[in-house]
Structure formats: C-alpha cells, structure tokens
Amino acid sequence: MQKIMNYIGGEWVEPHCMDFFEVLNPATGELLARTPLCGKAEVEAAARAASEALPAWRRTPAQERIQYLFKLKTLLEANLDEIGRTITMESGKTLEEATGEMRRAIENVEVACGIPMMAKGEIAEDIASGLDEMLLRQPVGVCASIAPFNFPGMIAFWYLPYVLACGNTYLIKPSEKVPLTMQLMFRLIEQLGLPNGVINLVNGAKAAVDGILEHTAIRAVTFVGATATARYIYRRAAEAGKRVQAQGGAKNPVVILPDADMEMAVKITADSAFGCAGQRCLATSLAVTVGDARNAFVESICDAAASRKVGYGLDEGVQMGPVINAASQRRIEELIGGGVSEGAGLPVDGRRTVIPEYERGSFVRPTILVDVQPGSEIARTEVFGPVLGVMHVNSLEEAIALINQGSYGNQASLFTASGSAARKFRYEVEAGNIGINIGVAAPMASFPFSGWKDSFFGDLHGQGMDAVEFFTQKKVVVERWPKEWTRKF
C-alpha cells in the first residue's frame, strides 16, 4: 500500500492528519492507499511556499520557463505506460482509455510551449501627439486547481502547463478518490528541477477545498466536478475576489436523423455513452431519435450495449471497466430503477453485475432505457455511469427544443448526412461543445474546453488562449516622453 504524501516547497512532506479516505481498486476491491484528509494548515504551507517562489519565477523569461515544459513532455511520454496503469488501477478505466487521457494532457503541454507567442502584448504608437499606449500580460499570482476523480491525470493539465508558462505558481489538490496518479506525476515533476515552491501538491477533501477558497494569497481557482459543487466553489471564490472557472455536470444528448449512417452512429454513440464507464463530462447520456431513425437505432444500440466486454481495465480485450466505487454503483443502480418506475423501458439492464474473478469490483454493465419521458428525473439527472436513455421526436426542430429546455449545456451531437441540418443544429443548440457525426466533441488543446448554462460557471475556460487569458492579467501603460525631458548624451 502506497503512502500518500504532500509536496510543498520542493520537498515531500508527510501529512499529520487524523482522518483518511480509503482508496480501493474499483475492479478488484484491493486497498491501494489511504488519502490523508489534510486541511487549512497544509494549504497555508503550500500557499506560502508558492508565494515565496512567485517573484523569482515571474522574472524568469518565458523562453526559459518553457524549457521545463519541453522536459516535462519528454518525461510524460517516456512514462506513459506506467502512468496509464496507475490511472487504471485507481479509477477503473481501461488502459487504452488511461493512456489516451494522458495523450490529451501532453497536447496541452505542447500548446503551452507557445507562450512566448501566445502571451504577447499590444502597442499603439501616437494615440495622441507623442503619446504611446501598450498592453502587457503579467502573471495573476498563486493559482490552485481542485481536480476530479474521473481523469486523474488529464484535467490538471488543462491548467498546469499554462500556469507555469505564464509565470504563476501553483497548488494542486487531486480528488481524494484517486491520489496515486498525482503522486507519480510529482515524482516526474521533481526531475524537472523547478525552483522550490513553484508547484505544490496538497491532498484532502472539503477542508482543503475551503482552505484554498479562503486563502488570500491564492488569486485564481479552477475546478471540474458536479454542478452543485461547481456552483459552491464559484460563489465562494468570487466572494473572496478570486478569478474562478468551475466546470459542472452534464446531460449530453446525441440526435440521430433518419439520413444518418446508422452503423457509424451506433458505434460512436456506444463508445461515447459507455467509454470510461460513462464517467466523463462529455459522455453521451441521452439519444434522441428523429422520425424513422427510431427502430433501427434502438435495436442496434441495444446489441452494442449487451455485447460490450466488461472487466478489469488491465486485462486484454476489456472494453469497459467498473465505476469508481461501491457508493457510485449503488447510486447508478438506484437511478436506473427510478427510470423504470417513471415508465421507461429497460431492454438492457446492467444492474447486479458480477465479473468472475473480480467479485469485489464495482461493476455496472452498459444499460439502455427507452421511451424516457421529457421532464422525468432520469432525463434530467446526470447519472455519471454507463446508462443511455433513448427518447423520440418527429423533427429536428423538436429535438433542438428538447435539448435547449435542459439545464445543462456541455455538449450536444448530431448524426446526419445533411449539411443544412448540421448548420441549423450547431447554430441553434445551446451547448458549448458541438459534435457533428462525432460522439465526444472534446476540443483539441489549442481550443477552449467550452461549456454553457449549469455545465460551467465563469467566463474563461481551460486550454488554449482561454487558459492564457485566465492565468494572466492585463496592464495598460500610457507613456509620454517630451523631448525636453530626454537626457542628451
């Protein structure tokens, strides 16, 4: 069992905590670690270390700061398999999904290496006679991220490379459910030779989160997780005068028109709904069939769900792993039962799943609910599991109206062969990420990871230029140098 440590001021620090969270392998039930539930004292130590490191790090030229990122990219690639296995063991996803997650993390490191170009300012000469004006980008200061369990490696990298490249210092609080990936990641980061205090790690739960939100030295906070928590963090951080971006939950719909390539639509929808056991904010959770698409889609998606191989993500051929823990398993199964009680049909039931040799695992097989009613709890609630609800409408207009009446706005996708239908969909649907013949519209690192409505609280998102804008503050300088003031040599 691995001992979980904090990393503060360039040193591994043993937490002195009374409370711990038991980290179990969700497939085997094996005890992997006990996360120390640190609080405000540890946050204070990390924030102080980051504050002390900030002046010198800010003055380090951008071209020098990104040299550490080039080395980080090399280390991540060299250790990709070990990182992937660690992610699989503690989060349950398959090894392919885990290494794919880290590929997206590496993309963000690559993009952030362009900071010397991305963080340039602006200048305008002669805005009045002899008067020049310029805009400079300067670091925000000490920044912190509160990370989720479902992507133990990737989510931190929506922010980490940009934080450092822009001249800020950093504190990461990983989810107490998945501490091992960041333990390994900081072992690699330690090899970079960064100045002490530039990047810090504190383990914990709500007490540590509140410490971050209340600490006056921490000027910017990022979060990814459930909507209720996102709203809490957004409010508390904003009240404290911090910059904040808080990514919330989702109920992502996919619309299938009769002219869609049905084989492709079914395969991609199944991969989206059941990939990572449905535990991702861009997972498809509602399929809306239009007109004659209904029968063909329902029959094929049920076959795809029933035939998906479920098991331990390190075993060969496994297509879907367990959900994160037994509590999540119970919650998902209760929501499935609730959907049936609300009148939905259940042609594929993933409850009470037991995998031979992994009887202690938290498994829920892919599940299909059909004839889900608009306004029902199962239609509104983020299940965060391998459950796909199917609804039916008669037109694209009805489908768009159905989507837009929902409270979330993270992602929506459309399968069609019609360019005009695609344009109407992307123009009218109220969601921040749109997919056309794509099941998971995950933006590349050079684009922001968008989100609307109750799926996002803030103004600037993670990744790309949004991250640069978020982690820098603008300073406008107006200068006049009259000739008579100029020293003559």
For each residue, the residues with C-beta under 8 A, 3 or more apart:
1: 31 32 33 34
2: 32 33 180 183
3: 14 33
4: 15 33 34 35 36 179 180 183 203
5: 12 13 14 15 183
6: 12 13 14 15 36 38 42 46 200 201 202 203
7: 10 11 12 13 186 190 199 200 201
8: 11 13 42 45 46 49 197 200 201 202
9: 45 46 49 52 53 196 197 200
10: 7 49 194 195 196 197
11: 7 8 196
12: 5 6 7
13: 5 6 7 8 42 45
14: 3 5 6
15: 4 5 6 36 38 42 203
16:
17: 20 36 37 38 39
18:
19: 36 37
20: 17 34 35 36 37
21: 34 35 37 176 177 205
22: 31 34 35
23: 31 32 33 34 35 90 176 177 178 179 180
24: 29 30 31 32 325
25: 28 29 30 32 89 90 92
26: 90 91 92 321 322 323 324 325 361 362
27: 92 311 312 313 321 322 355 358 361 362 363
28: 25 312 358 360 361
29: 24 25 360 361
30: 24 25
31: 1 22 23 24 34
32: 1 2 23 24 25 89 90 180
33: 1 2 3 4 23 179 180
34: 1 4 20 21 22 23 31
35: 4 20 21 22 23 176 177 179 203 204
36: 4 6 15 17 19 20 203 204
37: 17 19 20 21 176 203 204 205 207 208
38: 6 15 17 41 42 43 202 203 204 207 208
39: 17 42 43 204 207 208 211
40: 43 44 207 208 210 211 214 215
41: 38 44 45
42: 6 8 13 15 38 39 45 46 202 204 208 211
43: 38 39 40 46 47 171 202 204 208 211 212 215
44: 40 41 47 48 211 215
45: 8 9 13 41 42 48 49
46: 6 8 9 42 43 49 50 171 200 201 202
47: 43 44 50 51 142 144 171 215 217 218
48: 44 45 51 52 217
49: 8 9 10 45 46 52 53 196 197 200
50: 46 47 53 54 142 169 170 171 197 198 200 217
51: 47 48 54 141 142 169 197 217
52: 9 48 49 197
53: 9 49 50 56 57 169 195 196 197 198
54: 50 51 57 58 139 141 142 168 169
55: 58 59
56: 53 59 60 195
57: 53 54 60 65 167 168 169 195 198
58: 54 55 138 139 167 168
59: 55 56
60: 56 57 64 65 167
61: 64 65
62: 65 66 115 116 119 165 167
63: 66 67 116
64: 60 61 67
65: 57 60 61 62 68 69 115 164 165 167
66: 62 63 69 70 112 113 115 116 165
67: 63 64 70 71
68: 65 71 72 164 192 193 194
69: 65 66 72 73 109 112 113 161 164 165
70: 66 67 73 74 113
71: 67 68 74 75 191 192
72: 68 69 75 76 109 161 188 189 192
73: 69 70 76 77 106 109 110 113
74: 70 71 77 78
75: 71 72 78 79 188 191 192
76: 72 73 79 80 83 102 105 106 109 188
77: 73 74 80 106
78: 74 75
79: 75 76 82 83 184 188
80: 76 77 83 84 99 102 103
81: 84 85 99
82: 79 85 86 184
83: 76 79 80 86 87 98 99 102 153 181 184 185
84: 80 81 87 88 95 98 99 101 102
85: 81 82 88 89 95 98 314
86: 82 83 89 90 152 180 181 184
87: 83 84 90 91 93 98 101 102 152 153 178 181
88: 84 85 91 92 93 94 95 97 98 313 314 321
89: 25 32 85 86 180 314
90: 23 25 26 32 86 87 152 177 178 179 180 181
91: 26 87 88 98 149 150 151 152 178 181 324
92: 25 26 27 88 277 313 321 322 323 324 362
93: 87 88 97 98 101 276 277 279 313 321
94: 88 97 98 313 318 319 320 321
95: 84 85 88 98 99 313 314
96: 99 100
97: 88 93 94 100 101 275 276 313 321
98: 83 84 85 87 88 91 93 94 95 101 102 153 313
99: 80 81 83 84 95 96 102 103
100: 96 97 103 104
101: 84 87 93 97 98 104 105 151 153 154
102: 76 80 83 84 87 98 99 105 106 153 154
103: 80 99 100 106 107
104: 100 101 107 108 154 157 442 445
105: 76 101 102 108 109 153 154 156 157
106: 73 76 77 102 103 109 110 157
107: 103 104 110 111 444 445
108: 104 105 111 112 157 158 160 161 162 445 463
109: 69 72 73 76 105 106 112 113 157 161
110: 73 106 107 113 445
111: 107 108 114 161 445 446 463 464
112: 66 69 108 109 115 161 162 164 165 467
113: 66 69 70 73 109 110 161 165
114: 111 117 118
115: 62 65 66 112 118 119 162 165 166 468
116: 62 63 66 119 120
117: 114 120
118: 114 115 465 468
119: 62 115 116 137 165 166 468 472
120: 116 117 137
121: 134 135 136 137
122: 134 135
123: 132 133 134 135
124: 127 132 133 134
125: 132
126: 129 130 131 132
127: 124 131 132 133 478
128: 131
129: 126
130: 126 480 481 482
131: 126 127 128 478 479 480
132: 123 124 125 126 127 478 479 480
133: 123 124 127 476 477 478 479
134: 121 122 123 124 476 477 479
135: 121 122 123 474 475 476 477
136: 121 474 475 476 477
137: 119 120 121 166 468 472 473 474 475
138: 58 167 472 473 474 475
139: 54 58 166 167 168 471 472 473
140: 143 166 168 219 220 243 470 471 472 473
141: 51 54 168 169 217 218 219 220
142: 47 50 51 54 168 169 170 171 217 218 219 220
143: 140 159 163 168 169 170 171 218 219 220 221 222 471
144: 47 170 171 172 173 212 218 220 221 222
145: 155 156 159 160 170 171 172 173 221 222 223
146: 173 209 212 221 222 223 224 225 233
147: 151 152 155 156 172 173 174 175 182 224
148: 151 155 175 224 225
149: 91 152 175 177 178 324
150: 91 276 279 280 281 324 384
151: 91 101 147 148 154 155 224 280
152: 86 87 90 91 147 149 155 174 175 178 180 181 182
153: 83 87 98 101 102 105 156 157 181 182 185
154: 101 102 104 105 151 157 158
155: 145 147 148 151 152 158 224
156: 105 145 147 153 159 160 172 174 182 185
157: 104 105 106 108 109 153 154 160 161
158: 108 154 155 222 224 449 462 463 467
159: 143 145 156 162 163 170 222 462 467 471
160: 108 145 156 157 163 164 170 172 199
161: 69 72 108 109 111 112 113 157 164 165
162: 108 112 115 159 165 166 467 468 470 471
163: 143 159 160 166 168 169 170 471
164: 65 68 69 112 160 161 167 168 170 194 198 199
165: 62 65 66 69 112 113 115 119 161 162
166: 115 119 137 139 140 162 163 468 471 472
167: 57 58 60 62 65 138 139 164
168: 54 57 58 139 140 141 142 143 163 164 220 471
169: 50 51 53 54 57 141 142 143 163 197 198 199 200
170: 50 142 143 144 145 159 160 163 164 198 199 200
171: 43 46 47 50 142 143 144 145 199 200 201 202 212 218
172: 144 145 147 156 160 182 199 200 201 202
173: 144 145 146 147 201 202 203 204 208 209 212
174: 147 152 156 178 179 181 182 201 203
175: 147 148 149 152 178 179
176: 21 23 35 37 179 203 204 205
177: 21 23 35 90 149 324 325
178: 23 87 90 91 149 152 174 175 181
179: 4 23 33 35 90 174 175 176 182 183 203
180: 2 4 23 32 33 86 89 90 152 183 184
181: 83 86 87 90 91 152 153 174 178 184 185
182: 147 152 153 156 172 174 179 185 186 201
183: 2 4 5 179 180 186 187
184: 79 82 83 86 180 181 187 188
185: 83 153 156 181 182 188 189
186: 7 182 183 189 190 199 201
187: 183 184 190 191
188: 72 75 76 79 184 185 191 192
189: 72 185 186 192 194 199
190: 7 186 187
191: 71 75 187 188
192: 68 71 72 75 188 189
193: 68
194: 10 68 164 189 198 199
195: 10 53 56 57 198
196: 9 10 11 49 53
197: 8 9 10 49 50 51 52 53 169 200
198: 50 53 57 164 169 170 194 195
199: 7 160 164 169 170 171 172 186 189 194
200: 6 7 8 9 46 49 50 169 170 171 172 197
201: 6 7 8 46 171 172 173 174 182 186
202: 6 8 38 42 43 46 171 172 173 208
203: 4 6 15 35 36 37 38 173 174 176 179 208
204: 35 36 37 38 39 42 43 173 176 207 208 209 211
205: 21 37 176 208 209
206: 209 210
207: 37 38 39 40 204 210 211
208: 37 38 39 40 42 43 173 202 203 204 205 211 212
209: 146 173 204 205 206 212 213 233
210: 40 206 207 213 214 236
211: 39 40 42 43 44 204 207 208 214 215
212: 43 144 146 171 173 208 209 215 218 221
213: 209 210 221 233 236 237 240 242
214: 40 210 211 236 240
215: 40 43 44 47 211 212 218
216: 240
217: 47 48 50 51 141 142
218: 47 141 142 143 144 171 212 215 221 242
219: 140 141 142 143 242 243
220: 140 141 142 143 144 168 242 243 244 470 471
221: 143 144 145 146 212 213 218 233 237 242 243 244 245
222: 143 144 145 146 158 159 244 245 246 462 470
223: 145 146 229 230 233 234 244 245 246 247
224: 146 147 148 151 155 158 230 246 247 281
225: 146 148 229 230 247 248 249
226: 229 230 248 249 382
227: 230 231 248 249 382 408 454 455
228: 231 232
229: 223 225 226 232 233 248
230: 223 224 225 226 227 233 234 246 247 248 249 456 457
231: 227 228 234 235 246 248 454 457
232: 228 229 235 236
233: 146 209 213 221 223 229 230 236 237 244 246 457
234: 223 230 231 237 238 244 246 457 458
235: 231 232 238 239
236: 210 213 214 232 233 239 240
237: 213 221 233 234 240 242 243 244 246
238: 234 235 241 242 244
239: 235 236
240: 213 214 216 236 237
241: 238
242: 213 218 219 220 221 237 238
243: 140 219 220 221 237 470
244: 220 221 222 223 233 234 237 238 457 458
245: 221 222 223 456 457 458 459 460 461 462 470
246: 222 223 224 230 231 233 234 237 456 457 458
247: 223 224 225 230 281 449 451 455 456 461 462
248: 225 226 227 229 230 231 408 410 451 454 455 456 457
249: 225 226 227 230 281 382 384 408 410 454 455
250: 281 282 283 285 382 408 410 411 451 455
251: 285 286 379 380 381 382 406 407 408
252: 272 282 283 284 285 286 408 410 411 412 413 431
253: 284 285 286 287 288 399 402 403 406 412 413
254: 265 269 272 284 286 287 288 412 413 414 415 435 439
255: 288 290 396 399 403 412 413 414 415 425
256: 260 262 265 269 287 288 289 290 293 297 415
257: 260 290 291 293 396 414 415 416 417 418 421
258: 290 291 292 293
259: 416 417 418
260: 256 257 264 265 293 415 416 417 437
261: 264 265 415 417 437
262: 256 265 266 293 296 297 300
263: 266 267 300
264: 260 261 267 268 415 437
265: 254 256 260 261 262 268 269 297 415 437
266: 262 263 269 270 297 300 301 304
267: 263 264 270 271 304
268: 264 265 271 272 415 437 438 439
269: 254 256 265 266 272 273 284 287 301 388 415 439
270: 266 267 273 274 301 304 305 308 366
271: 267 268 274 275 439 440
272: 252 254 268 269 275 282 283 284 413 439 440
273: 269 270 278 283 284 285 287 305 366 386 387 388 439
274: 270 271 277 278 305 308 319 320 366 386 388
275: 97 271 272 278 280 283 320 440
276: 93 97 150 279 280 283
277: 92 93 274 320 321 322 323 364 385 386
278: 273 274 275 283 285 323 383 384 385 386 387
279: 93 150 276 283 323 324 384 385
280: 150 151 275 276 283 440
281: 150 224 247 249 250 410 411 451 455
282: 250 252 272 410 411 433 440 441 442
283: 250 252 272 273 275 276 278 279 280 384 440
284: 252 253 254 269 272 273 287 388 413 439 440
285: 250 251 252 253 273 278 382 383 387 388 389
286: 251 252 253 254 372 379 388 389 390 391
287: 253 254 256 269 273 284 297 301 388 389 390 391
288: 253 254 255 256 390 391 392 393 399 402 403
289: 256 293 294 297 298 390 391 392 393
290: 255 256 257 258 293 392 393 394 395 396 398 399
291: 257 258 294 394 395
292: 258 295 296
293: 256 257 258 260 262 289 290 296 297
294: 289 291 297 298 392
295: 292 298 299
296: 262 292 293 299 300
297: 256 262 265 266 287 289 293 294 300 301 390
298: 289 294 295 301 302 347 368 370 390
299: 295 296 302 303
300: 262 263 266 296 297 303 304
301: 266 269 270 287 297 298 304 305 368 388 390
302: 298 299 305 306 347 348 368
303: 299 300 306 307
304: 266 267 270 300 301 307 308 366
305: 270 273 274 301 302 308 348 350 365 366 367 368 388
306: 302 303 348 366
307: 303 304
308: 270 274 304 305 319 320 365 366
309: 317 318 319 320
310: 318 319 320 321 353 355 363 365 366
311: 27 315 318 321 355 358
312: 27 28 315 318 321 355 358 361
313: 27 88 92 93 94 95 97 98 318 321
314: 85 88 89 95 318
315: 311 312 318
316:
317: 309
318: 94 309 310 311 312 313 314 315 321
319: 94 274 308 309 310
320: 94 274 275 277 308 309 310 366 386
321: 26 27 88 92 93 94 97 277 310 311 312 313 318
322: 26 27 92 277 329 358 361 362 363 364
323: 26 92 277 278 279 328 329 332 362 363 364 385 386
324: 26 91 92 149 150 177 279 328 362
325: 24 26 177 328 329 362
326: 329 330 362
327: 330 331
328: 323 324 325 331 332 362 384 385
329: 322 323 325 326 332 333 362 363 364
330: 326 327 333 334
331: 327 328 334 335 385
332: 323 328 329 335 336 364 383 384 385 386 387
333: 329 330 336 337 351 352 364
334: 330 331 337 338
335: 331 332 338 339 377 378 381 383 385 387
336: 332 333 339 340 346 349 350 351 367 369 378 387
337: 333 334 340 341 351
338: 334 335 341 342 377 378
339: 335 336 342 344 346 369 372 376 377 378 389
340: 336 337 343 344 345 346 369
341: 337 338
342: 338 339 373 376 377 378
343: 340 371 373 376
344: 339 340 369 370 371 372 373 376 378 389
345: 340 369 370 371
346: 336 339 340 349 367 368 369 370
347: 298 302 368 370
348: 302 305 306 365 366 367 368
349: 336 346 365 367
350: 305 336 353 364 365 366 367 386 387
351: 333 336 337 364 365 367
352: 333
353: 310 350 363 364 365
354: 359 363
355: 27 310 311 312 358 359 361 363
356: 359
357:
358: 27 28 311 312 322 355 361 363
359: 354 355 356
360: 28 29
361: 26 27 28 29 312 322 355 358
362: 26 27 92 322 323 324 325 326 328 329
363: 27 310 322 323 329 353 354 355 358
364: 277 322 323 329 332 333 350 351 353 367 385 386 387
365: 305 308 310 348 349 350 351 353 386
366: 270 273 274 304 305 306 308 310 320 348 350 386 387 388
367: 305 336 346 348 349 350 351 364 385 386 387 388
368: 298 301 302 305 346 347 348 388 390
369: 336 339 340 344 345 346 372 378 387 388 389 390
370: 298 344 345 346 347 389 390
371: 343 344 345 390 391 392
372: 286 339 344 369 376 378 379 389 390 391
373: 342 343 344 376 379 391
374: 379 391 402 405
375: 379 380
376: 339 342 343 344 372 373 379 380
377: 335 338 339 342 380 381
378: 335 336 338 339 342 344 369 372 381 383 389
379: 251 286 372 373 374 375 376 389 391
380: 251 375 376 377 406 407
381: 251 335 377 378
382: 226 227 249 250 251 285 408
383: 278 285 332 335 378 387
384: 150 249 278 279 283 328 332
385: 277 278 279 323 328 331 332 335 364 367
386: 273 274 277 278 320 323 332 350 364 365 366 367
387: 273 278 285 332 335 336 350 364 366 367 369 383
388: 269 273 274 284 285 286 287 301 305 366 367 368 369
389: 285 286 287 339 344 369 370 372 378 379
390: 286 287 288 289 297 298 301 368 369 370 371 372
391: 286 287 288 289 371 372 373 374 379 402
392: 288 289 290 294 371
393: 288 289 290 398 399 402
394: 290 291 398
395: 290 291 398 399
396: 255 257 290 399 400 421 424 425
397: 400 401
398: 290 393 394 395 401 402
399: 253 255 288 290 393 395 396 402 403
400: 396 397 403 404 424 425 428 429
401: 397 398 404 405
402: 253 288 374 391 393 398 399 405 406
403: 253 255 288 399 400 406 412 429 430 431
404: 400 401 428 429 430
405: 374 401 402
406: 251 253 380 402 403 409 453
407: 251 380 453 454
408: 227 248 249 250 251 252 382 431 453 454 455
409: 406 430 431 432 451 452 453 454 455 456
410: 248 249 250 252 281 282 431 432 433 451 452 455 456
411: 250 252 281 282 431 432 433 434 435 440 441
412: 252 253 254 255 403 425 429 431 433 434 435
413: 252 253 254 255 272 284 434 435 436 437 438 439 441
414: 254 255 257 421 422 425 426 434 435 436 437
415: 254 255 256 257 260 261 264 265 268 269 437
416: 257 259 260 421 422 425 436 437
417: 257 259 260 261
418: 257 259 421 422
419: 422 423
420: 423 424
421: 257 396 414 416 418 424 425
422: 414 416 418 419 425 426 436
423: 419 420 426 427
424: 396 400 420 421 427 428
425: 255 396 400 412 414 416 421 422 428 429 434 436
426: 414 422 423 429 434 436
427: 423 424
428: 400 404 424 425
429: 400 403 404 412 425 426 434
430: 403 404 409 452 453
431: 252 403 408 409 410 411 412 434 452 455
432: 409 410 411 450 451 452 455 456 461
433: 282 410 411 412 441 442 443 449 450 451
434: 411 412 413 414 425 426 429 431 441
435: 254 411 412 413 414 438 439 440 441
436: 413 414 416 422 425 426
437: 260 261 264 265 268 413 414 415 416
438: 268 413 435 441
439: 254 268 269 271 272 273 284 413 435
440: 271 272 275 280 282 283 284 411 435
441: 282 411 413 433 434 435 438
442: 104 282 433 449
443: 433 447 448 449 450 463 464
444: 107 447
445: 104 107 108 110 111 463 464
446: 111 463 464
447: 443 444 463 464
448: 443 460 461 462 463 464 465 466 467
449: 158 247 433 442 443 461 462 463
450: 432 433 443 456 461
451: 247 248 250 281 409 410 432 433 455 456 461
452: 409 410 430 431 432 455 456
453: 406 407 408 409 430 456
454: 227 231 248 249 407 408 409
455: 227 247 248 249 250 281 408 409 410 431 432 451 452
456: 230 245 246 247 248 409 410 432 450 451 452 453 461
457: 230 231 233 234 244 245 246 248
458: 234 244 245 246 461
459: 245
460: 245 448 466 467 469 470
461: 245 247 432 448 449 450 451 456 458 466 467 470
462: 158 159 222 245 247 448 449 466 467 470
463: 108 111 158 443 445 446 447 448 449 466 467
464: 111 443 445 446 447 448 467 468
465: 118 448 468 469
466: 448 460 461 462 463 469 470
467: 112 158 159 162 448 460 461 462 463 464 470 471
468: 115 118 119 137 162 166 464 465 471 472
469: 460 465 466 472
470: 140 162 220 222 243 245 460 461 462 466 467
471: 139 140 143 159 162 163 166 168 220 467 468
472: 119 137 138 139 140 166 468 469
473: 137 138 139 140
474: 135 136 137 138
475: 135 136 137 138
476: 133 134 135 136
477: 133 134 135 136
478: 127 131 132 133
479: 131 132 133 134
480: 130 131 132
481: 130 485 486
482: 130 485 486
483: 486
484:
485: 481 482
486: 481 482 483
487:
488:
489:
